[in-house]
Amino acid sequence: MSSGLAIEATGLTKRFGQRVAVDALNLAVPRGTVYGFLGPNGSGKTTTIRMLVGLLRPTAGSASLLGHDIRRDLIAGLRETGAQVESPAFVSNLSGRRNLEYLGALTLGRVPAALVDQALARVRLTGRDRDRVRTYSQGMKARLGLAQALLCQPRLLILDEPTNGLDPQGMHEVRELIRHLAAEDGMTVFISSHLLAEVQQLCDRVAILRRGQAVAEGPVAELLSSAGRLRIAVDEPDGVDAAALVAEVDGVQIVAREDGYLRLAAPPEQAAEINRRLVSAGVAVGELVIERQSLEDFYLDVTGREAQL
């Protein structure tokens, strides 16, 4: 396992009876990055995270946290890893501080007050730490959950849907906090989320799963530049199917057909070939526009438009 990676997985597999939840997954998460882990419901995201933190045992393959093999040396990896796998649950009648002290004692033993102070300061809850959790907003509860994950002073933070159920203000608070942890503290953040606009703003790299396999992986900017969107205004002569013509070009997928327009997922460099084929067949091309692709567009293209987050 490479010491230069925060998370590494090779052929990681999990079966439940005949069902393959994670299928020979390879991952390489560089240290110091914010890494998005995406995929439709049932694609294997949470199962993968559960294997990484020791809640499930892999059927096959290997993985490591911060260079520590999860089969042979899981505890050493977890000592430097903070994780939030489920929505955090707190005792609502206790203060935020008392919740951290109690939960920390369950997992880490007695936690020094200085570490509790530090965790609360990092998530900007100092001053509200002695208020009962039942008075907290959803965003504050999410930040308290992050504080719990930070008690072990991790170098790696694994978060499964950390903004789930939050309003825009709460999402903004958590997003800014994650940015700060990565930029100021040099922490690696591995984040599973279904909020693609958030991921596009936040993450350096992403992996996209479908049916337990990675169907795309890399820096966000490179992935979005490698596959583009074209909008073409076409006037077809009788008997000519413009969509069928362009579908024959390598790497082109028809996304939608509207009145007089085709929308395509296609590498931008194929625009000239698409135009040539249409014009050669007598199709009048009134407009051919290369559109900027969002992460959501790219995600839907590689997972299949029938897939839902």
C-alpha positions in Angstrom: 0.0 0.0 0.0 1.3 3.5 -0.9 2.1 5.8 1.9 1.3 8.7 -0.4 -2.4 7.9 -0.3 -4.9 8.5 2.4 -7.2 5.8 1.1 -6.2 3.0 -1.3 -8.3 0.1 -2.4 -7.5 -2.7 -4.8 -10.1 -5.1 -6.0 -12.3 -4.3 -3.0 -15.4 -6.5 -3.1 -18.4 -7.2 -0.9 -21.1 -9.8 -1.6 -24.3 -10.4 0.3 -25.2 -13.9 -0.7 -25.6 -13.8 -4.5 -25.7 -10.0 -4.6 -22.5 -8.1 -5.4 -22.7 -4.7 -3.6 -19.1 -3.6 -4.4 -17.4 -5.2 -7.4 -13.6 -5.2 -7.5 -13.3 -1.5 -6.7 -10.0 0.3 -7.1 -9.5 3.7 -5.3 -6.5 6.0 -4.8 -7.2 9.0 -2.7 -4.3 11.4 -2.5 -3.5 12.9 0.9 -4.6 16.5 1.4 -7.5 16.4 -1.1 -11.2 16.8 -0.8 -12.5 13.6 -2.6 -16.1 13.1 -3.6 -17.6 9.7 -3.7 -20.7 9.6 -5.8 -23.2 7.2 -7.2 -26.9 6.3 -7.3 -28.7 4.7 -4.3 -27.5 1.1 -4.1 -24.3 1.7 -6.0 -22.1 0.6 -3.1 -21.0 3.9 -1.6 -22.0 3.3 2.0 -21.0 -0.4 1.8 -17.5 0.8 0.7 -17.3 3.2 3.6 -18.4 0.6 6.1 -15.7 -1.7 4.9 -13.0 1.0 5.1 -13.9 1.8 8.8 -14.3 -1.8 9.8 -18.1 -2.1 10.1 -18.2 -4.7 7.3 -15.6 -7.3 6.4 -14.6 -7.3 2.7 -15.3 -10.5 0.7 -12.2 -10.0 -1.4 -9.6 -7.4 -2.2 -7.6 -5.1 0.0 -7.7 -1.5 1.3 -5.7 0.8 3.5 -6.2 3.9 5.6 -3.2 6.2 5.7 -1.0 3.3 4.8 -2.5 0.8 7.3 -4.0 -2.3 5.9 -7.7 -2.6 7.1 -7.4 -6.4 7.5 -4.2 -6.5 9.4 -3.9 -3.1 11.1 -7.3 -1.4 11.1 -6.9 0.1 14.6 -3.8 1.9 13.7 -5.6 3.5 10.7 -8.6 4.4 12.7 -6.5 6.2 15.3 -5.9 8.9 12.7 -9.3 8.7 11.0 -12.4 10.5 12.0 -15.6 9.1 10.5 -19.3 10.0 10.3 -21.1 7.0 8.7 -24.6 7.6 9.9 -26.5 10.8 10.7 -25.1 11.8 14.1 -27.4 11.0 17.1 -27.2 13.1 20.3 -28.9 13.2 23.7 -31.0 16.3 23.2 -31.3 17.2 26.9 -27.5 17.3 27.2 -25.3 20.2 26.1 -23.1 19.9 23.0 -20.0 19.7 25.2 -21.5 16.9 27.4 -22.5 15.0 24.3 -18.9 15.2 23.0 -17.5 14.1 26.3 -19.9 11.2 26.6 -19.4 10.0 23.0 -15.7 10.5 23.1 -15.4 8.4 26.2 -17.3 5.5 24.5 -14.9 5.4 21.6 -11.6 6.9 22.7 -11.7 6.7 26.5 -11.6 9.8 28.6 -11.1 12.8 26.3 -9.1 15.7 27.7 -11.1 19.0 28.0 -8.5 20.7 25.7 -9.4 18.3 22.8 -13.1 19.0 23.3 -12.4 22.7 23.3 -10.4 22.4 20.1 -13.0 20.3 18.3 -15.7 22.8 19.3 -13.6 25.7 18.1 -12.9 24.1 14.8 -16.6 23.7 14.0 -17.4 27.2 15.4 -19.6 26.1 18.3 -17.6 27.8 21.0 -20.1 29.9 23.0 -23.0 27.5 22.3 -21.3 24.4 23.7 -23.1 24.5 27.0 -26.5 24.9 25.4 -28.7 21.9 25.2 -28.6 20.1 21.8 -32.4 20.4 21.5 -31.9 24.2 21.0 -29.5 23.6 18.1 -30.4 24.2 14.4 -29.9 21.3 12.0 -26.7 23.0 10.8 -25.4 23.2 14.3 -26.1 19.5 14.9 -24.3 18.7 11.7 -21.3 20.7 12.9 -21.4 19.0 16.3 -21.3 15.6 14.4 -18.2 16.9 12.7 -16.7 17.9 16.1 -17.3 14.3 17.3 -15.3 13.0 14.3 -12.5 15.5 15.0 -12.0 14.4 18.6 -9.2 12.0 17.6 -7.3 14.8 15.8 -7.6 12.9 12.5 -5.5 13.3 9.4 -8.3 11.7 7.4 -12.0 12.5 7.7 -14.6 10.2 6.1 -18.1 11.7 5.9 -21.2 9.9 4.6 -23.8 12.4 3.4 -22.8 15.1 5.9 -25.3 17.7 4.6 -28.3 15.4 4.3 -31.4 17.1 5.4 -29.9 20.6 5.9 -31.3 23.8 4.6 -29.1 26.0 2.3 -27.6 27.9 5.3 -26.7 24.6 7.0 -25.2 23.3 3.8 -23.2 26.4 3.4 -21.9 26.2 7.0 -20.7 22.6 6.6 -19.2 23.3 3.2 -17.2 26.2 4.5 -16.0 24.1 7.5 -14.8 21.2 5.2 -13.0 23.7 3.0 -11.3 25.1 6.1 -10.3 21.7 7.4 -8.7 20.8 4.1 -7.0 24.1 3.3 -5.9 25.2 6.8 -5.3 21.9 8.5 -4.1 19.8 5.5 -6.7 17.2 6.3 -7.9 14.6 3.7 -11.7 14.7 3.4 -13.5 11.7 1.8 -17.1 12.7 1.3 -20.1 10.7 0.0 -22.9 13.0 -1.1 -25.8 13.1 -3.5 -25.7 16.9 -3.8 -23.7 17.3 -7.0 -23.6 21.1 -7.0 -22.1 21.0 -3.6 -19.5 18.4 -4.6 -18.6 20.4 -7.7 -17.8 23.4 -5.5 -16.1 21.5 -2.8 -14.1 18.5 -4.2 -10.7 18.3 -6.0 -11.4 14.8 -7.3 -14.3 12.5 -7.5 -15.1 8.8 -8.1 -18.5 7.8 -9.5 -19.9 4.4 -8.8 -22.5 2.4 -10.7 -23.5 -1.1 -9.6 -20.5 -1.4 -7.3 -17.9 -0.4 -9.9 -16.1 2.9 -10.6 -17.3 4.3 -13.9 -15.3 7.5 -13.7 -12.5 8.9 -11.5 -10.3 11.9 -11.6 -10.0 15.7 -11.0 -13.3 17.4 -11.4 -12.1 19.9 -13.9 -10.5 17.2 -16.1 -13.6 15.0 -16.1 -15.8 17.9 -17.1 -13.5 19.0 -19.9 -13.1 15.4 -21.3 -16.8 15.1 -22.1 -18.9 17.9 -23.3 -22.4 18.9 -24.3 -23.5 20.0 -27.7 -26.7 21.7 -28.7 -27.5 21.6 -32.4 -30.3 23.3 -34.3 -31.2 21.0 -37.2 -33.6 21.3 -40.2 -33.9 17.7 -41.6 -34.9 17.0 -45.2 -37.6 14.3 -45.6 -36.3 10.8 -44.9 -33.2 12.0 -43.0 -32.8 11.2 -39.3 -30.2 13.6 -37.8 -30.1 11.8 -34.5 -29.3 8.5 -36.2 -26.5 10.2 -38.1 -24.8 11.7 -35.2 -25.2 8.6 -33.0 -22.8 6.8 -35.4 -20.0 9.2 -34.3 -17.6 7.6 -31.7 -18.3 8.8 -28.2 -21.6 10.5 -29.0 -24.8 9.9 -26.9 -28.1 11.4 -27.7 -29.4 13.1 -24.5 -32.6 14.7 -25.7 -34.4 15.6 -28.9 -36.5 18.7 -28.8 -38.3 20.8 -31.5 -35.6 21.4 -34.1 -32.8 20.7 -31.6 -30.6 17.8 -30.7 -28.8 17.7 -27.3 -25.7 15.5 -27.2 -23.2 14.2 -24.8 -20.0 14.3 -26.9 -16.3 15.1 -26.7 -16.0 18.7 -27.9 -13.4 17.7 -30.5 -16.1 15.7 -32.3 -18.1 18.8 -33.1 -16.5 19.2 -36.5 -17.2 15.6 -37.5 -20.8 15.8 -36.3 -21.3 19.0 -38.3 -19.7 17.4 -41.4 -21.9 14.3 -41.3 -25.1 16.4 -40.9 -24.2 18.8 -43.7 -23.2 15.9 -46.0 -26.6 14.3 -45.5 -28.4 17.6 -46.4 -29.2 18.6 -42.9 -29.2 22.4 -42.4 -27.3 23.2 -39.2 -28.5 26.5 -37.9 -26.6 26.4 -34.6 -23.9 24.2 -33.0 -23.1 25.3 -29.5 -20.6 23.7 -27.1 -22.2 24.0 -23.7 -20.4 23.9 -20.4 -21.1 20.7 -18.6 -22.0 20.5 -15.0 -21.0 17.7 -12.7 -24.7 16.7 -12.6 -24.7 16.3 -16.4 -21.5 14.3 -16.4 -22.8 12.1 -13.6 -26.1 11.3 -15.4 -24.2 10.5 -18.6 -21.8 8.0 -17.0 -24.4 6.4 -14.6 -27.2 6.3 -17.1 -30.1 8.7 -17.2 -32.4 6.1 -15.5 -30.2 6.2 -12.4 -31.4 8.3 -9.6 -29.3 9.8 -6.8 
